[in-house]
Amino acid sequence: MGFSIVVTGKGGTGKTTIAALIVRALMEKTTKAILAVDADPNSNLNQVLGVPLKKTVGDVREELLHEKERLSPEMPKESYLEFMVQSSVVEGSRFDLLAMGRPEGPGCYCYMNTLLRRIIDAISKNYPYVVMDAEAGLEHLSRRTTRDVDFMFIATDPTVRSVETARRILELSKQIETNVGQVYAIPNRVPQGLKTAVIRSVEDKGLECIGVVPEDLLVQEYDIAGKPLIELPESSPAYGAISEIVEKTPLQLN
């Protein structure tokens, strides 16, 4: 049985950091394969994971649209597209990365996107754990690009606007009947002394808070130096909080 985790939230709440640290925690707690999916058009999950990114699914889609007339009749478009998507997967030492990349350009992408979803779903099923860094806000829900999710983590920061966005994401996920199992809020970068107040603010909006990530100077230092956050030491307060959250989540770690 595989598990899929989506990290979403208002822009600037640190959802990419949370997604990367979830990957790190899974690496520490299981020997099973992990797929990290960067679904944010502003792709930078690879940077915090410390792996190169040469091609995205968006690049593959554009290439096929420009090359489709030159393909051999013996090569079905779906087979070629599957091969190209597979070749865009970045293989890490303990995880793989698939970046979605740019949104659609001008023209009709309906058929192409249907094929891509089918291919990506097939790839994802090969991994016991899939961690997706979703694009900021509500677009991925309103377009139904987030499907079959076991756990949705909504990143927030200690502001009313961010918590309100988290509430709206929760409500939208119900309205469009996405196949989402459990939804949790994760307040991020919470200053010392505000933990109780932030949890209360989140719960007052009808969200379940699974854990709080404190302010962490190490995260800031790594970001400024351009060092991958996946290399944070175990003494990092942020990593410690995410590690505890992963332990709380029923992921059948072994």
MOFEN-V515915 format. One line per field, one symbol per residue. ss: DSSP state (~ for helix, > for strand, _ for the rest). psi: psi as a letter, one per 40 degrees, with the letter a starting at -180 (. if undefined). A space follows every 10 residues. Layout:
ss = ???
psi = ???
This chain:
ss = __>>>>>>>_ ____~~~~~~ ~~~~~~~~~_ ___>>>>>__ ____~~~~~_ ______~~~~ ~~~~~~~~~~ ______~~~~ ~~~~~~~~_> >____>>>>_ _________~ ~~~~~~~~~~ ~~~~____>> >>>_____~~ ~~______>> >>>>>>___~ ~~~~~~~~~~ ~~~~~____> >>>>>>>>>> ____~~~~~~ ~~~~____>> >>>>__~~~~ ~~~~~___~~ ~_____~~~~ ~~~~~~~~__ ____
psi = hihhhhhaii heefdddddd ddddddddei eiihhhhheh dghedddeef iihdiidddd ddddddedee ihdehidddd ddddddeehh hadeiihhhd aiiiaiihed dddddddddd ddddeehdhh hhhiiiaedd ddefehighd hhhhhiifid dddddddddd dddddefigh cihiighifh iheedddddd ddddeeihhe ihhiihdddd ddddefihee eiieehdddd ddddddddhg efh.
